[in-house]
Amino acid sequence: MMRKNTTLYMFVLIILGVFSCKREPRNKEAYSNTIESPVLSEKVDNHKEEKEKIIKPIEMAKDCNQTFDAFFKRFATDSVFQKNRVKYPMEWYFYGNANYASLDKEIINSKDKFRYFDFTQDKKAIEREYGAFKIEKAKHKDSVIYKRIGLDSGLLMNFKFHLVDGCWYMVEILDEST
């Protein structure tokens, strides 16, 4: 019995010794910042440059010379594309008070101020039990007005799109909802 305990004790000590000798820091980057070595500082500087390259915005293809429907399919589903295809500053008209006497105007100056509109369910919106609306498109040569018209509510929104240098852009929102 004594021999088994001694053997077990020795085995545990050997295992602990092996694992403690091979132990390396789990996050080498965290430790590399504290060491003052020219080689390591170059690695850290290179790593910072790589991070800066990643952070820079990626230039997206314009996808111009499309039909409005092809453009709108992506515009409806891709939030980044949508924000890039708004002509800033964009005017947004809406009723700001309860008497509906006049429209207020808000100017959206940048992507940061623009809110994404989800158009993905618009085709099915007419089938809703509540909040149903239909879609109408008024197409002209270089412009389209995309309308959301409420069937059981006062929804009436016009999204105006223009063709600018071969690319479609949303240029104005007219919200006459009551």
C-alpha positions as CSV (number, residue, x, y, z in Angstrom):
1,M,0.0,0.0,0.0
2,M,2.8,2.3,0.9
3,R,4.5,1.5,-2.3
4,K,1.4,2.4,-4.4
5,N,1.1,5.8,-2.6
6,T,4.7,6.6,-3.2
7,T,4.4,5.6,-6.9
8,L,1.3,7.7,-7.2
9,Y,3.0,10.7,-5.5
10,M,6.0,10.4,-7.8
11,F,3.8,10.2,-10.8
12,V,1.9,13.4,-9.9
13,L,5.1,15.2,-9.2
14,I,6.5,14.2,-12.6
15,I,3.4,15.3,-14.4
16,L,3.4,18.7,-12.6
17,G,7.1,19.1,-13.5
18,V,6.6,18.3,-17.1
19,F,3.6,20.7,-17.6
20,S,5.2,23.5,-15.6
21,C,8.4,23.3,-17.7
22,K,6.6,23.5,-21.0
23,R,4.2,26.2,-20.0
24,E,4.3,29.2,-22.4
25,P,2.3,32.3,-22.2
26,R,-1.1,31.9,-23.8
27,N,-1.2,35.4,-25.2
28,K,2.3,36.1,-26.6
29,E,1.2,39.5,-28.0
30,A,0.3,40.7,-24.5
31,Y,3.8,39.9,-23.3
32,S,5.6,41.1,-26.4
33,N,4.5,44.7,-25.7
34,T,6.4,44.7,-22.3
35,I,9.7,43.4,-23.6
36,E,12.2,46.1,-24.9
37,S,13.7,44.2,-27.7
38,P,14.4,45.8,-31.1
39,V,13.3,42.6,-32.9
40,L,10.1,42.3,-30.9
41,S,9.3,46.0,-31.3
42,E,9.6,45.7,-35.1
43,K,7.2,42.8,-34.9
44,V,4.8,44.9,-32.8
45,D,5.1,47.8,-35.2
46,N,4.4,45.5,-38.2
47,H,1.4,44.1,-36.3
48,K,0.1,47.6,-35.7
49,E,0.5,48.4,-39.4
50,E,-1.5,45.3,-40.3
51,K,-4.3,46.3,-38.0
52,E,-4.4,49.8,-39.6
53,K,-4.7,48.3,-43.0
54,I,-7.6,46.2,-41.9
55,I,-9.4,49.2,-40.3
56,K,-9.3,51.3,-43.5
57,P,-12.6,51.3,-45.4
58,I,-12.8,49.0,-48.3
59,E,-13.6,50.6,-51.6
60,M,-16.8,49.0,-53.0
61,A,-17.5,48.5,-56.6
62,K,-20.1,51.0,-57.8
63,D,-22.2,48.4,-59.7
64,C,-23.4,51.2,-62.0
65,N,-25.2,50.8,-65.3
66,Q,-27.9,48.6,-63.8
67,T,-31.6,48.6,-64.2
68,F,-33.4,50.1,-61.3
69,D,-34.8,46.7,-60.3
70,A,-31.3,45.1,-60.2
71,F,-30.0,48.0,-58.1
72,F,-33.0,48.0,-55.8
73,K,-32.7,44.3,-55.1
74,R,-29.2,44.9,-53.5
75,F,-30.3,48.3,-52.0
76,A,-33.1,46.6,-50.1
77,T,-31.0,43.9,-48.5
78,D,-27.5,45.3,-48.0
79,S,-27.2,48.0,-45.3
80,V,-23.7,49.1,-46.3
81,F,-24.6,49.4,-50.0
82,Q,-27.7,51.3,-49.0
83,K,-25.8,53.9,-47.0
84,N,-23.3,54.3,-49.8
85,R,-26.1,54.8,-52.4
86,V,-27.8,57.8,-50.7
87,K,-26.9,61.2,-52.1
88,Y,-25.8,63.3,-49.2
89,P,-27.1,65.8,-48.0
90,M,-30.5,64.1,-48.4
91,E,-33.8,65.8,-47.5
92,W,-36.4,64.0,-45.5
93,Y,-39.8,65.6,-45.3
94,F,-42.4,64.4,-42.7
95,Y,-45.3,65.7,-40.5
96,G,-43.7,66.7,-37.2
97,N,-46.8,67.6,-35.4
98,A,-50.4,66.3,-35.0
99,N,-52.2,68.9,-37.0
100,Y,-50.6,67.8,-40.3
101,A,-50.6,71.4,-41.6
102,S,-47.1,71.5,-42.9
103,L,-44.2,69.2,-43.5
104,D,-41.0,69.5,-41.5
105,K,-37.6,69.0,-43.2
106,E,-34.7,67.1,-41.8
107,I,-31.4,67.1,-43.7
108,I,-29.3,63.9,-43.5
109,N,-25.7,65.0,-44.0
110,S,-23.8,61.8,-43.6
111,K,-23.9,58.0,-43.5
112,D,-23.7,58.2,-39.7
113,K,-27.0,60.1,-39.5
114,F,-28.8,57.8,-42.1
115,R,-31.0,55.0,-40.8
116,Y,-31.2,51.8,-42.7
117,F,-34.6,51.0,-44.3
118,D,-35.6,47.4,-44.5
119,F,-37.3,46.8,-47.8
120,T,-36.9,43.0,-47.8
121,Q,-40.5,42.2,-46.7
122,D,-42.2,44.8,-48.9
123,K,-43.5,42.3,-51.4
124,K,-45.3,40.4,-48.7
125,A,-46.6,43.5,-46.8
126,I,-49.9,43.4,-48.7
127,E,-50.6,40.0,-47.1
128,R,-50.3,41.3,-43.5
129,E,-53.2,41.2,-41.1
130,Y,-52.2,44.5,-39.6
131,G,-50.1,47.3,-41.0
132,A,-50.6,46.0,-44.6
133,F,-49.3,48.2,-47.4
134,K,-48.9,48.0,-51.1
135,I,-45.9,49.1,-53.3
136,E,-46.1,51.3,-56.3
137,K,-43.2,52.4,-58.5
138,A,-43.5,55.5,-60.7
139,K,-40.7,55.1,-63.3
140,H,-39.4,57.9,-65.4
141,K,-36.3,58.1,-67.7
142,D,-33.8,59.0,-65.0
143,S,-35.8,58.7,-61.8
144,V,-38.1,56.3,-59.8
145,I,-40.4,57.0,-57.0
146,Y,-40.9,54.0,-54.8
147,K,-44.1,54.3,-52.8
148,R,-45.4,52.5,-49.7
149,I,-49.1,53.1,-49.4
150,G,-50.9,51.8,-46.3
151,L,-54.1,49.8,-46.8
152,D,-55.4,50.0,-43.3
153,S,-53.3,52.8,-41.9
154,G,-52.2,56.3,-42.8
155,L,-48.9,55.1,-44.2
156,L,-47.7,57.1,-47.3
157,M,-44.0,57.2,-48.0
158,N,-42.2,58.2,-51.2
159,F,-38.6,57.2,-51.7
160,K,-37.1,59.2,-54.6
161,F,-34.3,57.7,-56.6
162,H,-32.3,59.4,-59.4
163,L,-29.8,58.1,-61.9
164,V,-26.5,60.1,-61.3
165,D,-23.5,59.4,-63.5
166,G,-25.0,56.0,-64.4
167,C,-25.6,55.0,-60.8
168,W,-28.9,54.9,-58.9
169,Y,-29.0,56.9,-55.6
170,M,-31.8,57.7,-53.1
171,V,-32.1,61.5,-53.1
172,E,-35.2,62.2,-51.0
173,I,-37.7,60.8,-48.6
174,L,-41.2,62.2,-48.5
175,D,-43.2,60.8,-45.5
176,E,-46.8,62.0,-45.6
177,S,-48.0,59.3,-43.2
178,T,-50.7,60.4,-40.8
